Amino acid sequence: MVEKKLEAVQKVSESVSQVQARAEVDVQIAELRAEIARLTEAVSAIGSGTKAVVQGEAELMVERVRERVREEPLSTLVTVAGVSFLFGLISRR
């Protein structure tokens, strides 16, 4: 009879341990989900910042090219013709 009661207490103890372990795992999962959400926001912010920087640089390069074409149209035309010719030679091979 004592053995039966001891077994019952052990089963209850094991059940409590399992419930506690499950609760700990649930807390860890919630923390991981929150961390993933924070990381997602950080990556999104980095992407937006990078996009703005690249867009600004592209606009600056376009403006520089336009100024160069306005200042030296003949040399720009010769350069474009030379690059096109070389590109045509390379693409034939």
C-alpha positions in Angstrom: 0.0 0.0 0.0 2.8 2.3 0.8 4.4 1.4 -2.5 1.3 2.3 -4.4 1.1 5.7 -2.7 4.8 6.2 -3.4 4.2 5.4 -7.1 1.2 7.8 -7.2 3.3 10.6 -5.7 6.1 9.9 -8.2 3.7 10.0 -11.1 2.3 13.3 -9.9 5.8 14.6 -9.4 6.7 13.6 -13.0 3.5 15.3 -14.3 4.4 18.5 -12.5 7.9 18.4 -13.9 6.6 17.9 -17.4 4.1 20.8 -17.0 6.9 23.0 -15.7 9.2 22.0 -18.5 6.4 22.7 -21.0 5.9 26.1 -19.5 9.6 26.9 -19.7 9.6 25.9 -23.4 6.6 28.1 -24.1 8.3 31.1 -22.5 11.4 30.5 -24.5 9.4 30.2 -27.7 7.7 33.5 -26.9 11.0 35.1 -26.3 12.4 33.8 -29.6 9.4 35.1 -31.5 9.9 38.5 -30.0 13.6 38.4 -30.9 12.7 37.4 -34.5 10.3 40.3 -34.7 13.0 42.8 -33.5 15.5 41.3 -35.9 13.0 41.6 -38.8 12.5 45.3 -38.0 16.2 45.9 -37.8 16.9 44.2 -41.2 14.0 46.2 -42.7 15.5 49.4 -41.4 19.0 48.5 -42.7 17.4 47.7 -46.1 15.6 51.0 -46.3 18.8 52.9 -45.3 20.8 51.0 -47.9 18.2 51.7 -50.6 18.3 55.4 -49.8 22.1 55.5 -50.0 22.3 53.7 -53.3 19.5 55.8 -54.8 21.4 59.0 -53.7 24.7 57.7 -55.2 22.9 56.8 -58.5 21.3 60.2 -58.7 24.7 61.8 -58.1 26.4 59.8 -60.8 23.6 60.6 -63.3 24.1 64.3 -62.6 27.8 64.1 -63.0 27.4 62.3 -66.4 24.9 65.0 -67.5 27.3 67.7 -66.6 30.2 66.0 -68.4 28.1 65.6 -71.5 27.1 69.3 -71.4 30.7 70.4 -70.9 32.4 68.1 -73.4 29.9 66.7 -75.9 32.5 65.7 -78.5 34.8 63.8 -76.2 31.8 62.1 -74.6 30.6 61.0 -78.0 34.0 59.6 -78.9 34.2 57.8 -75.6 30.8 56.2 -76.1 31.7 55.2 -79.6 34.9 53.6 -78.5 33.3 51.7 -75.6 30.5 50.6 -78.0 33.0 49.4 -80.5 35.0 47.4 -77.9 31.8 45.9 -76.5 30.8 44.9 -80.1 34.2 43.2 -80.6 34.0 41.3 -77.3 30.4 40.2 -77.9 31.3 38.7 -81.2 33.6 36.1 -79.6 
